Amino acid sequence: MRKIFSAFAALALCFSACDSNKAAPDNTLSKDEVKDGWALLWDGQTTEGWRGAKLDAFPDHGWVIEDGVLKVLRSDGSESTNGGDIITTRLYKNFILKVDFKITEGANSGIKYFVDPTLNKGAGSAIGCEFQILDDLRHPDAKLGVKGNRTLGSLYDLIPAPEDKPFDISTWNTAMVIVRDAHVEHWLNGVKLLEYERDNQEWNALVAYSKYKDWPNFGNYEEGYILLQDHGDEVWFKNIKIKEL
C-alpha cells in the first residue's frame, strides 16, 4: 500500500513539474490541471470561498489582496490578534493541497488542515494539523519545541522537518500537503519532508506529549477545514490549489 501511495505522490509531483513548464498565469488552472481534477481554492481577486476562522465572513482588516497575492499583514507578531486566521468555507477529506508562499524576514505563519474552528473559541489560533511556515534563521520558535519540530515544513510541535531542505526566503516557495485517509505527507519545493500515519496508538501518544494534548481527538477527524494563519507577520500566498482524491 505504501509503495502504491508513494508512486501516486511521485506522479503528482511529475505532473506539477511538467505543468509548471507551461507557465500558466498565477491563480489559474491549466487545461491539464482541469482535466486532472484540480480546483482553485482562491481565485486571486476576491475573498470567495474563505471566511475568518472565528467569523461568519472574511476579516475586514489584517488581510489584503494586491496584484493577485493574498497577504496577511504585519501586526504585533502574536497569534491571531489582528485579522485572525482564515479558513475555507467547506470541509476537505482526502486531497493534494498546493500553496505558493513567500515570507518576510523573521516571519511566522502556517497552513493548517483538519481544522475544527469550534475547538478554540478563545484567544489564539484555530486548532488543526499545521504545515509550519517560518524563517528558521531569525524566528525564535525554530529553537523551541522538540528536536526542531517547530521549523519550516514541520508538522508543528509534533514531527520535525529535516534541517537540510530546499528553501529561499527571497522568492516564492511551494508547500504541498497530501492526505489519503490516515496517511499524510509534507512536501516543500518538490521534496518530501516527512510522512506520518494518524489515528493510531503511536499518533495518539505523540499528540499526548505535544501542545495539542488537551484538544479531544486532535488530528483524527475524517475531514476538516483548510486554514491560512495570521501570526502577526507579513506573509504572502498565491496559487492555492487542491485536488480531491
Biotite code that builds the C-alpha atoms (Angstrom):
import biotite.structure as struc

atoms = struc.array([
    struc.Atom([0.000, 0.000, 0.000], chain_id="A", res_id=1, res_name="MET", atom_name="CA", element="C"),
    struc.Atom([2.837, 2.415, 0.881], chain_id="A", res_id=2, res_name="ARG", atom_name="CA", element="C"),
    struc.Atom([4.614, 1.730, -2.400], chain_id="A", res_id=3, res_name="LYS", atom_name="CA", element="C"),
    struc.Atom([1.420, 2.421, -4.301], chain_id="A", res_id=4, res_name="ILE", atom_name="CA", element="C"),
    struc.Atom([0.899, 5.670, -2.432], chain_id="A", res_id=5, res_name="PHE", atom_name="CA", element="C"),
    struc.Atom([4.498, 6.785, -2.960], chain_id="A", res_id=6, res_name="SER", atom_name="CA", element="C"),
    struc.Atom([4.157, 6.094, -6.657], chain_id="A", res_id=7, res_name="ALA", atom_name="CA", element="C"),
    struc.Atom([0.976, 8.161, -6.681], chain_id="A", res_id=8, res_name="PHE", atom_name="CA", element="C"),
    struc.Atom([2.779, 11.057, -4.972], chain_id="A", res_id=9, res_name="ALA", atom_name="CA", element="C"),
    struc.Atom([5.651, 10.849, -7.435], chain_id="A", res_id=10, res_name="ALA", atom_name="CA", element="C"),
    struc.Atom([3.223, 11.017, -10.348], chain_id="A", res_id=11, res_name="LEU", atom_name="CA", element="C"),
    struc.Atom([1.522, 14.009, -8.772], chain_id="A", res_id=12, res_name="ALA", atom_name="CA", element="C"),
    struc.Atom([4.844, 15.812, -8.464], chain_id="A", res_id=13, res_name="LEU", atom_name="CA", element="C"),
    struc.Atom([5.814, 14.905, -12.008], chain_id="A", res_id=14, res_name="CYS", atom_name="CA", element="C"),
    struc.Atom([2.548, 16.346, -13.239], chain_id="A", res_id=15, res_name="PHE", atom_name="CA", element="C"),
    struc.Atom([3.165, 19.506, -11.243], chain_id="A", res_id=16, res_name="SER", atom_name="CA", element="C"),
    struc.Atom([6.675, 19.916, -12.621], chain_id="A", res_id=17, res_name="ALA", atom_name="CA", element="C"),
    struc.Atom([5.628, 19.246, -16.205], chain_id="A", res_id=18, res_name="CYS", atom_name="CA", element="C"),
    struc.Atom([2.700, 21.596, -15.949], chain_id="A", res_id=19, res_name="ASP", atom_name="CA", element="C"),
    struc.Atom([4.803, 24.388, -14.453], chain_id="A", res_id=20, res_name="SER", atom_name="CA", element="C"),
    struc.Atom([6.860, 24.434, -17.654], chain_id="A", res_id=21, res_name="ASN", atom_name="CA", element="C"),
    struc.Atom([3.805, 25.816, -19.418], chain_id="A", res_id=22, res_name="LYS", atom_name="CA", element="C"),
    struc.Atom([3.961, 28.910, -17.206], chain_id="A", res_id=23, res_name="ALA", atom_name="CA", element="C"),
    struc.Atom([0.230, 29.236, -16.664], chain_id="A", res_id=24, res_name="ALA", atom_name="CA", element="C"),
    struc.Atom([-0.772, 32.618, -15.215], chain_id="A", res_id=25, res_name="PRO", atom_name="CA", element="C"),
    struc.Atom([-0.932, 32.851, -11.432], chain_id="A", res_id=26, res_name="ASP", atom_name="CA", element="C"),
    struc.Atom([-4.167, 31.781, -9.760], chain_id="A", res_id=27, res_name="ASN", atom_name="CA", element="C"),
    struc.Atom([-5.404, 29.918, -12.819], chain_id="A", res_id=28, res_name="THR", atom_name="CA", element="C"),
    struc.Atom([-5.585, 26.282, -13.835], chain_id="A", res_id=29, res_name="LEU", atom_name="CA", element="C"),
    struc.Atom([-4.028, 24.878, -16.978], chain_id="A", res_id=30, res_name="SER", atom_name="CA", element="C"),
    struc.Atom([-6.066, 22.632, -19.240], chain_id="A", res_id=31, res_name="LYS", atom_name="CA", element="C"),
    struc.Atom([-4.108, 19.648, -17.934], chain_id="A", res_id=32, res_name="ASP", atom_name="CA", element="C"),
    struc.Atom([-4.821, 20.586, -14.315], chain_id="A", res_id=33, res_name="GLU", atom_name="CA", element="C"),
    struc.Atom([-8.527, 20.912, -15.019], chain_id="A", res_id=34, res_name="VAL", atom_name="CA", element="C"),
    struc.Atom([-8.518, 17.545, -16.772], chain_id="A", res_id=35, res_name="LYS", atom_name="CA", element="C"),
    struc.Atom([-6.646, 16.009, -13.826], chain_id="A", res_id=36, res_name="ASP", atom_name="CA", element="C"),
    struc.Atom([-9.201, 17.238, -11.301], chain_id="A", res_id=37, res_name="GLY", atom_name="CA", element="C"),
    struc.Atom([-7.511, 20.260, -9.759], chain_id="A", res_id=38, res_name="TRP", atom_name="CA", element="C"),
    struc.Atom([-9.532, 23.214, -8.469], chain_id="A", res_id=39, res_name="ALA", atom_name="CA", element="C"),
    struc.Atom([-8.609, 26.692, -7.274], chain_id="A", res_id=40, res_name="LEU", atom_name="CA", element="C"),
    struc.Atom([-9.098, 27.357, -3.566], chain_id="A", res_id=41, res_name="LEU", atom_name="CA", element="C"),
    struc.Atom([-8.534, 31.067, -4.174], chain_id="A", res_id=42, res_name="TRP", atom_name="CA", element="C"),
    struc.Atom([-9.383, 32.963, -7.356], chain_id="A", res_id=43, res_name="ASP", atom_name="CA", element="C"),
    struc.Atom([-6.679, 35.617, -6.967], chain_id="A", res_id=44, res_name="GLY", atom_name="CA", element="C"),
    struc.Atom([-9.144, 38.501, -6.858], chain_id="A", res_id=45, res_name="GLN", atom_name="CA", element="C"),
    struc.Atom([-11.861, 38.082, -4.230], chain_id="A", res_id=46, res_name="THR", atom_name="CA", element="C"),
    struc.Atom([-12.416, 36.522, -0.814], chain_id="A", res_id=47, res_name="THR", atom_name="CA", element="C"),
    struc.Atom([-14.870, 33.983, -2.206], chain_id="A", res_id=48, res_name="GLU", atom_name="CA", element="C"),
    struc.Atom([-14.514, 30.559, -0.588], chain_id="A", res_id=49, res_name="GLY", atom_name="CA", element="C"),
    struc.Atom([-12.871, 31.886, 2.592], chain_id="A", res_id=50, res_name="TRP", atom_name="CA", element="C"),
    struc.Atom([-14.004, 33.309, 5.918], chain_id="A", res_id=51, res_name="ARG", atom_name="CA", element="C"),
    struc.Atom([-12.499, 34.171, 9.264], chain_id="A", res_id=52, res_name="GLY", atom_name="CA", element="C"),
    struc.Atom([-11.902, 31.108, 11.428], chain_id="A", res_id=53, res_name="ALA", atom_name="CA", element="C"),
    struc.Atom([-13.921, 32.737, 14.202], chain_id="A", res_id=54, res_name="LYS", atom_name="CA", element="C"),
    struc.Atom([-16.138, 34.854, 11.963], chain_id="A", res_id=55, res_name="LEU", atom_name="CA", element="C"),
    struc.Atom([-19.065, 34.308, 9.636], chain_id="A", res_id=56, res_name="ASP", atom_name="CA", element="C"),
    struc.Atom([-17.423, 36.457, 6.952], chain_id="A", res_id=57, res_name="ALA", atom_name="CA", element="C"),
    struc.Atom([-13.936, 37.332, 5.733], chain_id="A", res_id=58, res_name="PHE", atom_name="CA", element="C"),
    struc.Atom([-11.997, 39.626, 8.133], chain_id="A", res_id=59, res_name="PRO", atom_name="CA", element="C"),
    struc.Atom([-12.457, 43.332, 7.414], chain_id="A", res_id=60, res_name="ASP", atom_name="CA", element="C"),
    struc.Atom([-8.838, 44.094, 8.293], chain_id="A", res_id=61, res_name="HIS", atom_name="CA", element="C"),
    struc.Atom([-5.494, 42.322, 8.597], chain_id="A", res_id=62, res_name="GLY", atom_name="CA", element="C"),
    struc.Atom([-5.652, 40.705, 5.143], chain_id="A", res_id=63, res_name="TRP", atom_name="CA", element="C"),
    struc.Atom([-5.364, 42.379, 1.733], chain_id="A", res_id=64, res_name="VAL", atom_name="CA", element="C"),
    struc.Atom([-5.429, 41.278, -1.896], chain_id="A", res_id=65, res_name="ILE", atom_name="CA", element="C"),
    struc.Atom([-2.860, 43.024, -4.087], chain_id="A", res_id=66, res_name="GLU", atom_name="CA", element="C"),
    struc.Atom([-1.844, 42.114, -7.646], chain_id="A", res_id=67, res_name="ASP", atom_name="CA", element="C"),
    struc.Atom([-3.018, 38.518, -7.370], chain_id="A", res_id=68, res_name="GLY", atom_name="CA", element="C"),
    struc.Atom([-1.424, 37.977, -3.960], chain_id="A", res_id=69, res_name="VAL", atom_name="CA", element="C"),
    struc.Atom([-3.252, 37.289, -0.689], chain_id="A", res_id=70, res_name="LEU", atom_name="CA", element="C"),
    struc.Atom([-1.312, 38.973, 2.121], chain_id="A", res_id=71, res_name="LYS", atom_name="CA", element="C"),
    struc.Atom([-1.627, 38.632, 5.868], chain_id="A", res_id=72, res_name="VAL", atom_name="CA", element="C"),
    struc.Atom([-0.333, 41.923, 7.252], chain_id="A", res_id=73, res_name="LEU", atom_name="CA", element="C"),
    struc.Atom([2.238, 42.507, 9.950], chain_id="A", res_id=74, res_name="ARG", atom_name="CA", element="C"),
    struc.Atom([0.896, 43.408, 13.378], chain_id="A", res_id=75, res_name="SER", atom_name="CA", element="C"),
    struc.Atom([2.471, 42.526, 16.727], chain_id="A", res_id=76, res_name="ASP", atom_name="CA", element="C"),
    struc.Atom([3.796, 39.053, 15.948], chain_id="A", res_id=77, res_name="GLY", atom_name="CA", element="C"),
    struc.Atom([1.118, 37.387, 18.065], chain_id="A", res_id=78, res_name="SER", atom_name="CA", element="C"),
    struc.Atom([-1.219, 34.542, 17.160], chain_id="A", res_id=79, res_name="GLU", atom_name="CA", element="C"),
    struc.Atom([-4.469, 35.612, 15.504], chain_id="A", res_id=80, res_name="SER", atom_name="CA", element="C"),
    struc.Atom([-4.670, 39.057, 17.140], chain_id="A", res_id=81, res_name="THR", atom_name="CA", element="C"),
    struc.Atom([-5.169, 41.212, 14.033], chain_id="A", res_id=82, res_name="ASN", atom_name="CA", element="C"),
    struc.Atom([-7.413, 39.992, 11.212], chain_id="A", res_id=83, res_name="GLY", atom_name="CA", element="C"),
    struc.Atom([-7.216, 36.444, 12.521], chain_id="A", res_id=84, res_name="GLY", atom_name="CA", element="C"),
    struc.Atom([-6.857, 33.128, 10.719], chain_id="A", res_id=85, res_name="ASP", atom_name="CA", element="C"),
    struc.Atom([-8.893, 32.435, 7.609], chain_id="A", res_id=86, res_name="ILE", atom_name="CA", element="C"),
    struc.Atom([-10.417, 29.085, 6.645], chain_id="A", res_id=87, res_name="ILE", atom_name="CA", element="C"),
    struc.Atom([-12.134, 27.559, 3.648], chain_id="A", res_id=88, res_name="THR", atom_name="CA", element="C"),
    struc.Atom([-15.912, 27.690, 3.645], chain_id="A", res_id=89, res_name="THR", atom_name="CA", element="C"),
    struc.Atom([-16.149, 23.924, 3.129], chain_id="A", res_id=90, res_name="ARG", atom_name="CA", element="C"),
    struc.Atom([-14.582, 20.781, 4.525], chain_id="A", res_id=91, res_name="LEU", atom_name="CA", element="C"),
    struc.Atom([-11.974, 18.549, 2.857], chain_id="A", res_id=92, res_name="TYR", atom_name="CA", element="C"),
    struc.Atom([-11.121, 14.901, 3.453], chain_id="A", res_id=93, res_name="LYS", atom_name="CA", element="C"),
    struc.Atom([-8.600, 13.320, 1.028], chain_id="A", res_id=94, res_name="ASN", atom_name="CA", element="C"),
    struc.Atom([-6.635, 15.742, -1.122], chain_id="A", res_id=95, res_name="PHE", atom_name="CA", element="C"),
    struc.Atom([-3.435, 17.168, -2.540], chain_id="A", res_id=96, res_name="ILE", atom_name="CA", element="C"),
    struc.Atom([-3.082, 20.806, -1.477], chain_id="A", res_id=97, res_name="LEU", atom_name="CA", element="C"),
    struc.Atom([-0.546, 23.156, -3.076], chain_id="A", res_id=98, res_name="LYS", atom_name="CA", element="C"),
    struc.Atom([0.149, 26.682, -1.833], chain_id="A", res_id=99, res_name="VAL", atom_name="CA", element="C"),
    struc.Atom([2.772, 29.118, -3.071], chain_id="A", res_id=100, res_name="ASP", atom_name="CA", element="C"),
    struc.Atom([4.039, 31.303, -0.232], chain_id="A", res_id=101, res_name="PHE", atom_name="CA", element="C"),
    struc.Atom([6.635, 33.982, 0.377], chain_id="A", res_id=102, res_name="LYS", atom_name="CA", element="C"),
    struc.Atom([7.706, 35.174, 3.805], chain_id="A", res_id=103, res_name="ILE", atom_name="CA", element="C"),
    struc.Atom([9.278, 38.354, 5.099], chain_id="A", res_id=104, res_name="THR", atom_name="CA", element="C"),
    struc.Atom([12.341, 38.176, 7.342], chain_id="A", res_id=105, res_name="GLU", atom_name="CA", element="C"),
    struc.Atom([11.602, 36.719, 10.762], chain_id="A", res_id=106, res_name="GLY", atom_name="CA", element="C"),
    struc.Atom([8.060, 35.739, 9.803], chain_id="A", res_id=107, res_name="ALA", atom_name="CA", element="C"),
    struc.Atom([5.865, 33.036, 11.295], chain_id="A", res_id=108, res_name="ASN", atom_name="CA", element="C"),
    struc.Atom([2.688, 31.587, 9.769], chain_id="A", res_id=109, res_name="SER", atom_name="CA", element="C"),
    struc.Atom([1.226, 28.223, 8.848], chain_id="A", res_id=110, res_name="GLY", atom_name="CA", element="C"),
    struc.Atom([-1.051, 26.169, 6.649], chain_id="A", res_id=111, res_name="ILE", atom_name="CA", element="C"),
    struc.Atom([-3.409, 24.028, 8.695], chain_id="A", res_id=112, res_name="LYS", atom_name="CA", element="C"),
    struc.Atom([-5.676, 21.149, 7.744], chain_id="A", res_id=113, res_name="TYR", atom_name="CA", element="C"),
    struc.Atom([-8.228, 19.023, 9.601], chain_id="A", res_id=114, res_name="PHE", atom_name="CA", element="C"),
    struc.Atom([-9.165, 22.272, 11.322], chain_id="A", res_id=115, res_name="VAL", atom_name="CA", element="C"),
    struc.Atom([-12.149, 22.429, 13.658], chain_id="A", res_id=116, res_name="ASP", atom_name="CA", element="C"),
    struc.Atom([-12.788, 26.134, 14.345], chain_id="A", res_id=117, res_name="PRO", atom_name="CA", element="C"),
    struc.Atom([-15.169, 25.322, 17.197], chain_id="A", res_id=118, res_name="THR", atom_name="CA", element="C"),
    struc.Atom([-12.411, 23.792, 19.338], chain_id="A", res_id=119, res_name="LEU", atom_name="CA", element="C"),
    struc.Atom([-10.806, 27.075, 20.344], chain_id="A", res_id=120, res_name="ASN", atom_name="CA", element="C"),
    struc.Atom([-13.205, 29.963, 20.678], chain_id="A", res_id=121, res_name="LYS", atom_name="CA", element="C"),
    struc.Atom([-10.852, 31.931, 22.912], chain_id="A", res_id=122, res_name="GLY", atom_name="CA", element="C"),
    struc.Atom([-7.558, 33.675, 22.200], chain_id="A", res_id=123, res_name="ALA", atom_name="CA", element="C"),
    struc.Atom([-5.056, 32.246, 19.761], chain_id="A", res_id=124, res_name="GLY", atom_name="CA", element="C"),
    struc.Atom([-5.206, 30.311, 16.524], chain_id="A", res_id=125, res_name="SER", atom_name="CA", element="C"),
    struc.Atom([-7.807, 27.790, 15.412], chain_id="A", res_id=126, res_name="ALA", atom_name="CA", element="C"),
    struc.Atom([-6.803, 24.178, 16.044], chain_id="A", res_id=127, res_name="ILE", atom_name="CA", element="C"),
    struc.Atom([-5.607, 21.769, 13.357], chain_id="A", res_id=128, res_name="GLY", atom_name="CA", element="C"),
    struc.Atom([-2.579, 19.945, 11.964], chain_id="A", res_id=129, res_name="CYS", atom_name="CA", element="C"),
    struc.Atom([-0.071, 22.528, 10.752], chain_id="A", res_id=130, res_name="GLU", atom_name="CA", element="C"),
    struc.Atom([2.486, 22.752, 7.973], chain_id="A", res_id=131, res_name="PHE", atom_name="CA", element="C"),
    struc.Atom([4.736, 25.259, 9.695], chain_id="A", res_id=132, res_name="GLN", atom_name="CA", element="C"),
    struc.Atom([5.806, 28.354, 7.767], chain_id="A", res_id=133, res_name="ILE", atom_name="CA", element="C"),
    struc.Atom([8.771, 30.029, 9.457], chain_id="A", res_id=134, res_name="LEU", atom_name="CA", element="C"),
    struc.Atom([12.014, 31.914, 8.962], chain_id="A", res_id=135, res_name="ASP", atom_name="CA", element="C"),
    struc.Atom([14.130, 29.317, 10.760], chain_id="A", res_id=136, res_name="ASP", atom_name="CA", element="C"),
    struc.Atom([17.191, 31.574, 10.887], chain_id="A", res_id=137, res_name="LEU", atom_name="CA", element="C"),
    struc.Atom([15.506, 34.550, 12.514], chain_id="A", res_id=138, res_name="ARG", atom_name="CA", element="C"),
    struc.Atom([12.378, 33.459, 14.387], chain_id="A", res_id=139, res_name="HIS", atom_name="CA", element="C"),
    struc.Atom([12.877, 32.108, 17.942], chain_id="A", res_id=140, res_name="PRO", atom_name="CA", element="C"),
    struc.Atom([10.210, 29.431, 17.525], chain_id="A", res_id=141, res_name="ASP", atom_name="CA", element="C"),
    struc.Atom([12.663, 27.430, 15.408], chain_id="A", res_id=142, res_name="ALA", atom_name="CA", element="C"),
    struc.Atom([14.668, 26.673, 18.552], chain_id="A", res_id=143, res_name="LYS", atom_name="CA", element="C"),
    struc.Atom([11.652, 25.745, 20.685], chain_id="A", res_id=144, res_name="LEU", atom_name="CA", element="C"),
    struc.Atom([9.663, 22.516, 20.721], chain_id="A", res_id=145, res_name="GLY", atom_name="CA", element="C"),
    struc.Atom([11.456, 19.162, 20.468], chain_id="A", res_id=146, res_name="VAL", atom_name="CA", element="C"),
    struc.Atom([14.272, 18.352, 18.000], chain_id="A", res_id=147, res_name="LYS", atom_name="CA", element="C"),
    struc.Atom([13.247, 21.039, 15.538], chain_id="A", res_id=148, res_name="GLY", atom_name="CA", element="C"),
    struc.Atom([9.546, 20.179, 15.333], chain_id="A", res_id=149, res_name="ASN", atom_name="CA", element="C"),
    struc.Atom([8.616, 23.857, 15.005], chain_id="A", res_id=150, res_name="ARG", atom_name="CA", element="C"),
    struc.Atom([10.806, 24.612, 11.992], chain_id="A", res_id=151, res_name="THR", atom_name="CA", element="C"),
    struc.Atom([9.697, 25.289, 8.421], chain_id="A", res_id=152, res_name="LEU", atom_name="CA", element="C"),
    struc.Atom([7.792, 22.381, 6.893], chain_id="A", res_id=153, res_name="GLY", atom_name="CA", element="C"),
    struc.Atom([7.424, 20.513, 10.177], chain_id="A", res_id=154, res_name="SER", atom_name="CA", element="C"),
    struc.Atom([4.155, 19.096, 11.426], chain_id="A", res_id=155, res_name="LEU", atom_name="CA", element="C"),
    struc.Atom([4.094, 21.807, 14.055], chain_id="A", res_id=156, res_name="TYR", atom_name="CA", element="C"),
    struc.Atom([5.073, 20.672, 17.559], chain_id="A", res_id=157, res_name="ASP", atom_name="CA", element="C"),
    struc.Atom([4.824, 17.014, 16.519], chain_id="A", res_id=158, res_name="LEU", atom_name="CA", element="C"),
    struc.Atom([7.194, 15.872, 13.733], chain_id="A", res_id=159, res_name="ILE", atom_name="CA", element="C"),
    struc.Atom([10.298, 17.803, 12.620], chain_id="A", res_id=160, res_name="PRO", atom_name="CA", element="C"),
    struc.Atom([11.198, 18.519, 9.028], chain_id="A", res_id=161, res_name="ALA", atom_name="CA", element="C"),
    struc.Atom([14.841, 17.922, 8.027], chain_id="A", res_id=162, res_name="PRO", atom_name="CA", element="C"),
    struc.Atom([17.284, 20.762, 8.639], chain_id="A", res_id=163, res_name="GLU", atom_name="CA", element="C"),
    struc.Atom([18.511, 20.488, 5.054], chain_id="A", res_id=164, res_name="ASP", atom_name="CA", element="C"),
    struc.Atom([15.552, 21.451, 2.878], chain_id="A", res_id=165, res_name="LYS", atom_name="CA", element="C"),
    struc.Atom([15.063, 23.466, -0.311], chain_id="A", res_id=166, res_name="PRO", atom_name="CA", element="C"),
    struc.Atom([14.010, 26.986, 0.650], chain_id="A", res_id=167, res_name="PHE", atom_name="CA", element="C"),
    struc.Atom([14.823, 30.520, -0.451], chain_id="A", res_id=168, res_name="ASP", atom_name="CA", element="C"),
    struc.Atom([13.399, 33.379, 1.595], chain_id="A", res_id=169, res_name="ILE", atom_name="CA", element="C"),
    struc.Atom([13.947, 35.813, -1.278], chain_id="A", res_id=170, res_name="SER", atom_name="CA", element="C"),
    struc.Atom([11.498, 34.107, -3.629], chain_id="A", res_id=171, res_name="THR", atom_name="CA", element="C"),
    struc.Atom([8.265, 32.147, -3.830], chain_id="A", res_id=172, res_name="TRP", atom_name="CA", element="C"),
    struc.Atom([8.185, 28.599, -2.423], chain_id="A", res_id=173, res_name="ASN", atom_name="CA", element="C"),
    struc.Atom([5.605, 25.827, -2.783], chain_id="A", res_id=174, res_name="THR", atom_name="CA", element="C"),
    struc.Atom([4.156, 23.875, 0.114], chain_id="A", res_id=175, res_name="ALA", atom_name="CA", element="C"),
    struc.Atom([2.271, 20.681, -0.640], chain_id="A", res_id=176, res_name="MET", atom_name="CA", element="C"),
    struc.Atom([0.242, 18.502, 1.715], chain_id="A", res_id=177, res_name="VAL", atom_name="CA", element="C"),
    struc.Atom([-1.025, 15.102, 0.600], chain_id="A", res_id=178, res_name="ILE", atom_name="CA", element="C"),
    struc.Atom([-3.747, 13.373, 2.613], chain_id="A", res_id=179, res_name="VAL", atom_name="CA", element="C"),
    struc.Atom([-5.112, 9.946, 1.850], chain_id="A", res_id=180, res_name="ARG", atom_name="CA", element="C"),
    struc.Atom([-7.135, 8.699, 4.811], chain_id="A", res_id=181, res_name="ASP", atom_name="CA", element="C"),
    struc.Atom([-4.679, 8.175, 7.704], chain_id="A", res_id=182, res_name="ALA", atom_name="CA", element="C"),
    struc.Atom([-1.559, 8.808, 5.636], chain_id="A", res_id=183, res_name="HIS", atom_name="CA", element="C"),
    struc.Atom([-0.194, 12.355, 5.353], chain_id="A", res_id=184, res_name="VAL", atom_name="CA", element="C"),
    struc.Atom([2.871, 13.843, 3.665], chain_id="A", res_id=185, res_name="GLU", atom_name="CA", element="C"),
    struc.Atom([4.504, 17.289, 3.754], chain_id="A", res_id=186, res_name="HIS", atom_name="CA", element="C"),
    struc.Atom([6.459, 18.477, 0.675], chain_id="A", res_id=187, res_name="TRP", atom_name="CA", element="C"),
    struc.Atom([8.429, 21.656, 0.038], chain_id="A", res_id=188, res_name="LEU", atom_name="CA", element="C"),
    struc.Atom([9.516, 22.729, -3.431], chain_id="A", res_id=189, res_name="ASN", atom_name="CA", element="C"),
    struc.Atom([9.181, 19.205, -4.783], chain_id="A", res_id=190, res_name="GLY", atom_name="CA", element="C"),
    struc.Atom([10.999, 17.461, -1.913], chain_id="A", res_id=191, res_name="VAL", atom_name="CA", element="C"),
    struc.Atom([9.216, 15.249, 0.620], chain_id="A", res_id=192, res_name="LYS", atom_name="CA", element="C"),
    struc.Atom([9.990, 16.463, 4.139], chain_id="A", res_id=193, res_name="LEU", atom_name="CA", element="C"),
    struc.Atom([8.018, 13.996, 6.234], chain_id="A", res_id=194, res_name="LEU", atom_name="CA", element="C"),
    struc.Atom([5.173, 11.490, 6.298], chain_id="A", res_id=195, res_name="GLU", atom_name="CA", element="C"),
    struc.Atom([3.089, 10.047, 9.084], chain_id="A", res_id=196, res_name="TYR", atom_name="CA", element="C"),
    struc.Atom([0.096, 7.894, 9.933], chain_id="A", res_id=197, res_name="GLU", atom_name="CA", element="C"),
    struc.Atom([-2.595, 9.363, 12.147], chain_id="A", res_id=198, res_name="ARG", atom_name="CA", element="C"),
    struc.Atom([-5.478, 7.900, 14.141], chain_id="A", res_id=199, res_name="ASP", atom_name="CA", element="C"),
    struc.Atom([-3.492, 5.071, 15.726], chain_id="A", res_id=200, res_name="ASN", atom_name="CA", element="C"),
    struc.Atom([-1.797, 4.363, 19.054], chain_id="A", res_id=201, res_name="GLN", atom_name="CA", element="C"),
    struc.Atom([1.548, 5.861, 18.051], chain_id="A", res_id=202, res_name="GLU", atom_name="CA", element="C"),
    struc.Atom([-0.079, 9.036, 16.777], chain_id="A", res_id=203, res_name="TRP", atom_name="CA", element="C"),
    struc.Atom([-2.203, 9.469, 19.895], chain_id="A", res_id=204, res_name="ASN", atom_name="CA", element="C"),
    struc.Atom([0.880, 9.017, 22.087], chain_id="A", res_id=205, res_name="ALA", atom_name="CA", element="C"),
    struc.Atom([2.720, 11.660, 20.083], chain_id="A", res_id=206, res_name="LEU", atom_name="CA", element="C"),
    struc.Atom([-0.157, 14.105, 20.489], chain_id="A", res_id=207, res_name="VAL", atom_name="CA", element="C"),
    struc.Atom([-0.290, 13.389, 24.225], chain_id="A", res_id=208, res_name="ALA", atom_name="CA", element="C"),
    struc.Atom([3.197, 14.872, 24.626], chain_id="A", res_id=209, res_name="TYR", atom_name="CA", element="C"),
    struc.Atom([2.517, 17.953, 22.497], chain_id="A", res_id=210, res_name="SER", atom_name="CA", element="C"),
    struc.Atom([0.759, 21.295, 22.947], chain_id="A", res_id=211, res_name="LYS", atom_name="CA", element="C"),
    struc.Atom([-2.360, 19.637, 21.469], chain_id="A", res_id=212, res_name="TYR", atom_name="CA", element="C"),
    struc.Atom([-2.798, 17.109, 24.264], chain_id="A", res_id=213, res_name="LYS", atom_name="CA", element="C"),
    struc.Atom([-5.872, 18.853, 25.694], chain_id="A", res_id=214, res_name="ASP", atom_name="CA", element="C"),
    struc.Atom([-7.784, 19.022, 22.401], chain_id="A", res_id=215, res_name="TRP", atom_name="CA", element="C"),
    struc.Atom([-10.042, 15.963, 22.017], chain_id="A", res_id=216, res_name="PRO", atom_name="CA", element="C"),
    struc.Atom([-9.311, 13.602, 19.117], chain_id="A", res_id=217, res_name="ASN", atom_name="CA", element="C"),
    struc.Atom([-6.760, 16.009, 17.658], chain_id="A", res_id=218, res_name="PHE", atom_name="CA", element="C"),
    struc.Atom([-5.775, 15.177, 14.087], chain_id="A", res_id=219, res_name="GLY", atom_name="CA", element="C"),
    struc.Atom([-8.105, 12.206, 13.823], chain_id="A", res_id=220, res_name="ASN", atom_name="CA", element="C"),
    struc.Atom([-11.084, 13.792, 12.096], chain_id="A", res_id=221, res_name="TYR", atom_name="CA", element="C"),
    struc.Atom([-12.190, 12.338, 8.776], chain_id="A", res_id=222, res_name="GLU", atom_name="CA", element="C"),
    struc.Atom([-12.458, 15.851, 7.348], chain_id="A", res_id=223, res_name="GLU", atom_name="CA", element="C"),
    struc.Atom([-11.814, 19.454, 8.282], chain_id="A", res_id=224, res_name="GLY", atom_name="CA", element="C"),
    struc.Atom([-11.266, 22.984, 7.056], chain_id="A", res_id=225, res_name="TYR", atom_name="CA", element="C"),
    struc.Atom([-8.058, 24.295, 5.499], chain_id="A", res_id=226, res_name="ILE", atom_name="CA", element="C"),
    struc.Atom([-6.559, 27.361, 7.184], chain_id="A", res_id=227, res_name="LEU", atom_name="CA", element="C"),
    struc.Atom([-4.057, 30.145, 6.475], chain_id="A", res_id=228, res_name="LEU", atom_name="CA", element="C"),
    struc.Atom([-2.656, 31.567, 9.675], chain_id="A", res_id=229, res_name="GLN", atom_name="CA", element="C"),
    struc.Atom([-2.378, 35.119, 10.956], chain_id="A", res_id=230, res_name="ASP", atom_name="CA", element="C"),
    struc.Atom([0.616, 35.074, 13.310], chain_id="A", res_id=231, res_name="HIS", atom_name="CA", element="C"),
    struc.Atom([1.265, 38.814, 13.265], chain_id="A", res_id=232, res_name="GLY", atom_name="CA", element="C"),
    struc.Atom([3.879, 38.733, 10.485], chain_id="A", res_id=233, res_name="ASP", atom_name="CA", element="C"),
    struc.Atom([3.550, 39.623, 6.798], chain_id="A", res_id=234, res_name="GLU", atom_name="CA", element="C"),
    struc.Atom([3.308, 36.518, 4.620], chain_id="A", res_id=235, res_name="VAL", atom_name="CA", element="C"),
    struc.Atom([2.129, 36.243, 1.008], chain_id="A", res_id=236, res_name="TRP", atom_name="CA", element="C"),
    struc.Atom([0.076, 33.475, -0.619], chain_id="A", res_id=237, res_name="PHE", atom_name="CA", element="C"),
    struc.Atom([-0.974, 32.684, -4.193], chain_id="A", res_id=238, res_name="LYS", atom_name="CA", element="C"),
    struc.Atom([-1.741, 29.703, -6.459], chain_id="A", res_id=239, res_name="ASN", atom_name="CA", element="C"),
    struc.Atom([-3.758, 27.929, -3.778], chain_id="A", res_id=240, res_name="ILE", atom_name="CA", element="C"),
    struc.Atom([-4.941, 24.731, -5.461], chain_id="A", res_id=241, res_name="LYS", atom_name="CA", element="C"),
    struc.Atom([-6.465, 21.444, -4.385], chain_id="A", res_id=242, res_name="ILE", atom_name="CA", element="C"),
    struc.Atom([-7.120, 18.069, -5.928], chain_id="A", res_id=243, res_name="LYS", atom_name="CA", element="C"),
    struc.Atom([-9.596, 15.905, -4.052], chain_id="A", res_id=244, res_name="GLU", atom_name="CA", element="C"),
    struc.Atom([-8.783, 12.204, -4.019], chain_id="A", res_id=245, res_name="LEU", atom_name="CA", element="C"),
])
